[in-house]
Amino acid sequence: MIQRRTLLQSGAAVALGAPALVGFAQQSVTLKFHTFMSPTSNVWLNMHKAWMDKVEKDSGGRIKFEGYPAMQLGGSPVQLFDQAKDGVVDIVWTLPGNTPGRFPRTEVFELPFMMSNAEATSKAFWEYIETKAADEYREVKTLALQVHGPGMFHIKGKPINSPDDLRGLKMRGPTRQVTKLLANLGATPVGMPLPQIPDALSKGVIDGCVIPWEVVPSVKVHELTQFHSEFDPKGGALYTTTFVMAMNRRRYDSLPPDLQKVIDANTGLNTSAFLGRAQQAGDAPARKQAVDRGNKINTIGLAEAQEFRRRARQVEVEWVQDMDKRGFNGRDLLETARKLIEKHTKA
C-alpha cells in the first residue's frame, strides 16, 4: 500500500512536472535591437536584419527580435552603449567613438592609413580586443567588433586633391581620432553623429564630411554634395571607424543554456568578419548612385597621398603618447594592431 501510494505520488509529480520541464526546454525570448542607422540603410537591411534572421533561424524560432532602427526607442546615438549596459534595450550596434576617450585602446583602428579592407581589419579588431583590451567592453556581452570600408571626402564646393584643398573647410568627422586627422590636414573639424549630417550640410554648418561610400545614400550625401575624393586603394585608406554590437550581460545570462549557445555561435571573429564584409559590399552600389547623379569623383593617387600621410603622422604619435600616459604601451598596441591587420589581410 505504501509502495503503491509512493508510486502514485511519483507519477503525479512527473505528470505535474512534465509541462513545466517542457515549457522550460522550449522557452522563447524576444530581444530588442536598437541602433541609429536608417531602416533603409545597407547596414540595417544587409547586416543587422541578416544577423537577426540567422539567429532566429538557428534557434528554431525561439529567439525573436524586435528591431528598432533610427533611435526609435529614444535617446541619442551617444547613449546607445549605455542603453545596452543598463538594460534599457537588449542589443545595440554603435560607435565606441561616440563617447570620446571611453575606449582609448580601441582607437588604434581609427588612426590614419591603418586599415586594409573591412573584413580583414574587422577580424584583426576582434582579435586585438580579445588579447589587448577586453576590459574596455567588460560592462556588456560583446557580440561583434568591426570596421567599415575606406573612408573618404565628400564636399559641396570642390574636389580634394591635396591637404591644402581642405584649408578653411568645415568637415564632419565621426570620432575623436578622425577629427584630429581633419585638423592636421588643415580642415576645421566638426564632430557629430551620422544622422545629423544631412541637416548640417543643407544649412551650411559643414562644407563636407568623411564617410565611406556605403553610408552615403542613407544620409543623402550624394544629393547634398557634388564632389567625392577617394584614395587609390594601393596606398591604403584614409581612415575607418570602429563599431561594436553589444548585448546586456544580465539579459544574456538569463537565457537558457541552449539559447546562449545560439548567441555564442553567432558572435566573435566570424561574425565580425561578416559585418565588415557586408558593410564594405555596400560601397560599390552607393558609389554608382553618385555617378548616376553626375557627381564628380576623383582619385587621390599614391604620390599625392604621401602628403596626407605626412601630415596625418602626428595623430598616430599623439595617440601613442596618450596611451603611454594612461599606463599602456602605446607602441606595442599600435604594432600589434598592424601585425593583426597584416595577418588577416594575407590569410
Secondary structure as GFF3:
##gff-version 3
##sequence-region A 1 347
A	DSSP	alpha_helix	2	25	.	.	.	ID=ss1
A	DSSP	beta_strand	29	35	.	.	.	ID=ss2
A	DSSP	alpha_helix	42	42	.	.	.	ID=ss3
A	DSSP	pi_helix	43	48	.	.	.	ID=ss4
A	DSSP	alpha_helix	49	58	.	.	.	ID=ss5
A	DSSP	beta_strand	63	68	.	.	.	ID=ss6
A	DSSP	three_ten_helix	77	79	.	.	.	ID=ss7
A	DSSP	alpha_helix	80	86	.	.	.	ID=ss8
A	DSSP	beta_strand	91	94	.	.	.	ID=ss9
A	DSSP	three_ten_helix	96	98	.	.	.	ID=ss10
A	DSSP	three_ten_helix	104	110	.	.	.	ID=ss11
A	DSSP	alpha_helix	118	132	.	.	.	ID=ss12
A	DSSP	three_ten_helix	134	137	.	.	.	ID=ss13
A	DSSP	beta_strand	141	147	.	.	.	ID=ss14
A	DSSP	beta_strand	152	155	.	.	.	ID=ss15
A	DSSP	three_ten_helix	163	166	.	.	.	ID=ss16
A	DSSP	beta_strand	170	173	.	.	.	ID=ss17
A	DSSP	alpha_helix	176	184	.	.	.	ID=ss18
A	DSSP	beta_strand	188	191	.	.	.	ID=ss19
A	DSSP	three_ten_helix	194	196	.	.	.	ID=ss20
A	DSSP	alpha_helix	197	202	.	.	.	ID=ss21
A	DSSP	beta_strand	208	211	.	.	.	ID=ss22
A	DSSP	three_ten_helix	213	215	.	.	.	ID=ss23
A	DSSP	three_ten_helix	217	219	.	.	.	ID=ss24
A	DSSP	alpha_helix	221	224	.	.	.	ID=ss25
A	DSSP	beta_strand	227	231	.	.	.	ID=ss26
A	DSSP	three_ten_helix	233	235	.	.	.	ID=ss27
A	DSSP	beta_strand	242	247	.	.	.	ID=ss28
A	DSSP	alpha_helix	249	254	.	.	.	ID=ss29
A	DSSP	alpha_helix	257	265	.	.	.	ID=ss30
A	DSSP	alpha_helix	269	281	.	.	.	ID=ss31
A	DSSP	alpha_helix	283	292	.	.	.	ID=ss32
A	DSSP	beta_strand	296	300	.	.	.	ID=ss33
A	DSSP	alpha_helix	302	325	.	.	.	ID=ss34
A	DSSP	alpha_helix	330	346	.	.	.	ID=ss35
###
